[in-house]
Amino acid sequence: MTRSITALMAGVSTLALGLPAHAADDYFIGVLSAQSGYLAPYDQPSSAGFQFCVDEINAAGGIGGTTPIRLDIRDTRSDTAETIKAAQELVDAGARFIVSPADGDPTIAVGQMTVAEGIPTMTFAGTAPVLTQVGEYVFGSYPADNLQATVTAQYARELGHETAYIVKSPDAAYTMGGPEYFAEVFTNEGGTIVGESLYSLNQPDFSAIVTNIKSIDPEPDVVMTSAWEPDFPAFIKALRGAGIESQVIGGDVLDTPTIRGLGSVVDGVIHASGGFADEGSQHAEFNAKFEAATGQVADNNYYVNGCDIAYMIKTAVETAGTDDPAAVRDALANIENGDGIMSDYTFKGTERMPIRSVVLAEIQNGEKIFIRRTTPDAADVPAP
């Protein structure tokens, strides 16, 4: 990517000079964002970055330089029933595009409605690849779980780890799928899964699982989980408290200041991520610009990914040359090598989960330490 973030934010797409005269006076996007509950650590920064870049787009005249974006943001409180209710209200109000919460399960629930209505829908950061199977109008935005798991499993084998134990929850597609994809790739790469445990979301006590892991002799080289807050903090404290020194690997949900702030118990934890703000990168420029404008530190990737979503939608509408939902859906589905601030993205040739690079990072002394950025070979990635 050679364009500066200023040019990316201010520029009008060369693919369309503006929407046709019969288009609406504005482009109405409904946003479903949890401001409390288990999704808040991911939805709050996502919606903040999205709002910030929608404001940037509108300051430059809107989509095509002529059509402002109008937002209606609803707090879902991390509750599926509330999410569905809010989604129905936004559909009834005439939303032309829906942005759904940062998880696969509520996105699937919303998608069952929006697919029937023919309204393009994109999750803030839901990464379960099965979420797009609900229908052709549903899109991901972040590197999918099977991509992330391929990268983390291959890296684990590269480090020489021979055995792995997975900890998963059937209560969410993300918490179940990530470890299972990891196990498949780890095994394909010559490793051995020596055990697995199930947990329930918001489970406060992981002592039984830790006891199971401790009973394995020798202890597994790797423990992999896609647990998020507050489950991961409870789990890692119990694991290290029991003296288990296995390498711990997790998904992108560990890329938060809360996790990094847990102290020495998370030192050495490796996780997948959607991006890294390299010095001089568009990502770093966005972070600096966001902080200067809002006074808030963009301390995880969900801010910049929210911004990328705003520009994905802008590009799709401008490319379509109309606000017709079917045309916008088709334009979005055919984007190839799209400019992103976090990373470039491709939807063309996919099942609407974008191909984006995956960052590997390690937590040390409260900091996110960059390891590498890579895109796995398609042949190595497990099917959804």
N, C-alpha and C positions, 0 to 999 in steps of 0.2 A: 504494500500500500504506500503510495507516494504522496497522496494529498494530505494536507494538514487538517487537523480537526476543525479549524475555523472554516476552511473551505468546504469540508464535508457537511458541516452544520448549516452553512449559509447558502450553499449552492443549490440551484434548481436542476433537477435531472434533465439531461439532454434527450432523454427518451420521450419526454412529453413536455410540451410548453405550458400546459395547464389543462384543467378539466373542461369538457364541453359546456356550452352555455346552458344546457338543460340540467346540469348537475345541481345538487342542493347548494345552499349558501354556505354551508359548512360540512365538515365530515365528522360524523358523530361516532365516537368510540366509547363503548361501555367498559369499565374496568372493575374487576373483582379482585380485591386486595385485602388480605387478612392483616388487620392492625393489632391483633392480639391472638394469643394461642400459639400452637406449635409451628404455624407457618409464618408468624410475624418476623422472625429473624431473616427470612428470605423475601417475603412479600413487601415489607416496609422499605428496604433499600431498592428493590426492583421498581416499586411504584414511584419512589422519589426520583430515581434516575429517569424513568419514563416521563414523568411530569416535567422534569427539567428540560428534556430535549424536545418535548412537545411545545413548551414555551419558546425554545429556540427556533423551532420550525415556524411557529406562528409569528414570531418577531420578524422573520424574513418573508412574511406574506402568506405563509401556510403552504399547503400542498400545491405544487406547481406554481408557487409564488402568488396564488390567487385565492386559495380556499383554506380558511383556517380550520384547525381541528378543534372540535368541542368534546370535552371529556365529562363523563358522569362516573365518579369513582364511588364504589360501594364497599363498605367494610363487611367482610364475610365472617369475621371472628373465628376463622379456622374451623368453621362448622359447615358440613356438607349441605344440610338442609337450608341453612341461611344462604349459602352460595347459590343453590338452585333457585331459591326465592328471588334473590337479587338479580340473577341472570334473567329470569322470566320478566321481571320489571323492566330491565334494560331492553330486552327484545320487544316488549310491548311498547316501549317508548321510541322505538325506531332505530336502535343502534345498527350501524352498518358494519361494525367490527367489534368483536369482544376479546378483551385480554383477560385470561383466566388465572387463577392462583398458581403458585410455584410448586405444584405437586400434581402427579398424574391422576390420582383418584378423583379429586374434585373437578379436574379438567375433563375427565371422562364423563362425569355426571353432567357437567355443563354441555359438553359436546353432544350428548344424546338429544339435547334440546336444540342447540344451534345448528347442528347438521340438518335436522328436519326443517329448520327455517331457512337454510341456505345462507348462513352468516359465517364468514371466516372467523376463526377463533385461534388465538395463540396463547400458550401458557407462558407465564413469566419465567419460570425456570424448571418446570416439570421435565424430568429426564427419562422416565420410564418409556421405552420405545413403543410399548403396547398402547400408549395413550392415543396415538394417531389412528389406531385401528377402529376407533369409534366411527370414523367417517372421513370423507375426502376434504372436509372444510376445517379440520383440526390440524394445527401445526405445533411443533416444538420450536424452541429457540436456543437451547443450551446443548452442549455435547451429551449425547444419550448415554444411559447407563451401560449399555453393552460396549460402547466405545471406551468409556472411562475404565470399565473392568478389564478390557483387553490390555490397555496401557499399564494399569497397575499390576495385573497378573504377570505380564511379560517382564516388567521391571523386577518383580519379586524373584522370578526365576533367574534373571540376570544377576541379581545380588547373591545367587547361590542357594536360595531357600528351597528346601526339598519338600517340606510338609506344611500344610495349612489347615487351620480350623476356621469355620465360618459361623457367624452369629447373625441370624436373620429374623425378621418379623413378618408373618403373613398378613398383618393388618394394613399394609400399604404396598403398592406395586414397587415402589422405590426400595423399601427396606427388605423386600423379599428378592427382587430381581437382581440387584447389584451383587450380592454375595453369590447368587447362583451363576451369574455370568462369569464372575471371577473364578469360581470353582471349575467351570467348564474350560476356560482358557488355561488356567493353572495346570489342569490335568492334561490338556492337549500339549502343553509345553514340557511335559515329563514330570510334573510334580504330583504329590499325593495329598488328597484330602483325608485327614485323620479323624475328623469329627465335625459335628455341627450341632448348634442349639437354636431353639426358637425362643423368642421373647415377645411380650405384648407392649404396644406403644404406651409410653408414660409409665413404664414399670420402674418402680423405685429401687428394687432390690435385685441385684444380679449375682448374688452370692452362690446360688445353685449352679449357674452357668460357669462361673469362675471355678467352682469346685470340680466341675466336669473337665475343664481345660487343664487344671492343675493335676488331675489324675493321670494324664497322658505322660508317659515316660519313654523317651525324652519329651520335653515340652515342645509343642509345635513351633516351627521356625516363624510362622506368620499367623496372626489372628486378623481376619478381615471381617468388617461389618460396615453396613450402610446406615447405622443408627445415627439419628440426628439429635438435636437438643430437645428435651433434657436427658434423653436416654444415654447418649454417648458419654457425657460427663459422669453419670452414675456408673456406667460400665467401666470406663478407663480407671476411675478411682478404685473400684473394687478389684480390678485386674492387677494393677500395680501394687495395691495394698496387700495382695496375697503373695507378692514376690515374683509374679510371672513376668519374665523379661522378653517374651516373644515380640518380634516386630509387629506393630499394629498398622494396618492399612485401612483407609476409609474412602468414602466418596466425597463429592464436592461440598456436601453439607458441613464438612469440617472446616471450610474456608470462612470462618467467622471470627470476629474479635473475642466473642465469648469463649470459644474453644481455645484459641491461642492464649487466652488469659487464665487458663486453668493451672498454669505453673509447670513444675518439673514433671508432673505425671504425663504430660503430652509431648515432652521433648522426644524427638525421634519419630513421632507419628508421621506417616506419609499419607498424603491424600491426593486425589485427582482434583482438578480445578478447570475452570473455563478460560482463565487468562492470568496474566501477570503484567503489572505495570512497569515494564522495562524503562529505564531512564531514556527520555527523548521520544518515547512511543506515543501514539495517539491516545492510548489508554492512560498513560501518565499525564498527558495534557488534559484529558477529560477530568481526571481526579483533581488536578490543580484548579481547573476552571470551576468545577462543582463546589469545591471547598471555598474558593474566593467569593462565589456568588451566594452561597447558602450558610457558610460558617460551619458546615457539617463535613466531617472527614469521610470520604468514600473508602471505607476500610474493608470492603470485600468486592467481589466481582459482580454482585447482583445489581449494584448501581449502574455500572457501565452496560451490563446486558439489558437493563431496562431502557437505557438510551438507544441501544442497538435495535430493540424492538420498535421503537418509535420510527426509526429510519427505515427498517424493513417495511413497515406499513406504508410509509411515505413513498418509497421506491415502487412498491407494488401498485399503489393507486395511480401514480404518475405513469408507470409503464402501461397500465390498463387504459389510461386516458379517460377513465370513467369511474364513478363510485359504485357501479353495479357490483354487488357482492360476488357473483359468479366470475365476472371478469377479473376482479381483484384477486380472488382465490387462484385463478389460473395463472395470473402474472406472478404471484408469490411463489407458486409451486414450480415455476420455471426459472427462478433466479439462479444463476450460476456464477460463482466467484464474486458474490456480492461484497461490497465494502462494509466491513464492520470495524468498530473501534476496539472491541475486545479481541476479535479475530474475524477474518473473512468467513463467509458462509456460503453453502450451496444447498439448494433444495432440489434442483433438477436431478432427476434420476433416483430420488429417494422416496421413501414413504412419508415425506413431509417432516421427518426428523432431520435437522440440518447436519451436513458434514462440516464439522468445525474441529480445529486442533484441540488437543487435550494437554493441559499443563500438569506436570507432576511437581509437587512441592513437599517440603518437610518442615515441620514445626520445630523451632529451636529458640529457646529463651524468649518466648512470646512473639516471635517473628515468623513470617512465611518465607522460607528459603527456596528459591527457584532451583529445580533440578533439571528439567528439560521441557520442551514443547514438541509434541509429535502428533501425527495422525496415523492411526494403525492401518495396516493393510486390510482391505475389505474382506479378504479370504480368511483372516484370523478372527473376525468379529462374529460372535454368536448371533444367530437369528433371534428376533424377538419372540 
